[in-house]
Amino acid sequence: MAITLLINGAKGRMGQALLGAAREMALPVGAAIDAGDDLAAALATSDVVVDFSAPSATRAVLEAAVARQKPVVLGTTGHSAEEKKALLALAGRVPCVWAGNFSVGVNLLFALTRHAASVLGSDYDAEVVEMHHRFKKDAPSGTAARLLEIILEERKLDARALRHGREGLTGERTSTEVGIHALRGGDVVGDHTVMFAALGERLELTHKASDRGIFARGALRAAQWVVGKQPGVYDMQDVLGLK
Ligand code: NAD
């Protein structure tokens, strides 16, 4: 179905990647706007809002979409837990795909990790390794945190099971711990490996991002999917049929 996009935050790194992906995917862009532009007017000529801008813009984006009953794809991150709770209530009044990572590969990695963790019991030691560029300010990455959450859920463990790196006389590894290791260096966009190691074999699931176009293409896939859906908040697992 041909849909007309409204790209909000169009001058930013993701905005530019989205415009490139829209060209690649032959999706018409009705409006490409940034801070200071007229969001309500731009909405009138578009079928779906794709927002990768700033967390301070999210409320206005959702209010405008609700007022005109237009679907939303929300990629902006950085909201506090409290902000997010209030925004989710608003987002649920239109069809809205909200995801902290729109990469199709990473979302498949989430599903594969859940499957592997359920098939491979506690005899398989689970460890997560991530690497990002030298400028990244937080660790572990949000994506690694989600991978760990999935493993903990499948193993019925809580955050006390996590081991952030190891140093000194740690003793033998127990079957109820899950390791997480954050490497930093150079210009690495984002690598994640989930490892399940037993006596005699090891399974490794790895995703490597090298271009933010993956997030843009995933978001536009979500935009095509969300038009015509019932109001509610969806994520990329819904878009990809991985639930
Ligand atoms: P950026 O700083 O390069 O671009 C942000 C753009 O938004 C800028 O052009 C800025 O002028 C504009 N902007 C700021 N306030 C605005 C407003 N009120 N209305 C409209 N536009 C406004 O940032 P970026 O790297 O493009 O990232 C944008 C957001 O997307 C961030 O929150 C980032 O974390 C998130 N992101 C999400 C994913 C994902 O997969 N969900 C992937 C990459 C980035």
Boltz pocket constraint, residues with backbone or C-beta under 6 A from the ligand:
constraints:
  - pocket:
      binder: B
      contacts: [[A, 8], [A, 9], [A, 10], [A, 11], [A, 12], [A, 13], [A, 14], [A, 15], [A, 33], [A, 34], [A, 35], [A, 36], [A, 51], [A, 52], [A, 53], [A, 54], [A, 55], [A, 56], [A, 57], [A, 74], [A, 75], [A, 76], [A, 77], [A, 78], [A, 99], [A, 100], [A, 101], [A, 102], [A, 103], [A, 212], [A, 215]]
      max_distance: 6.0
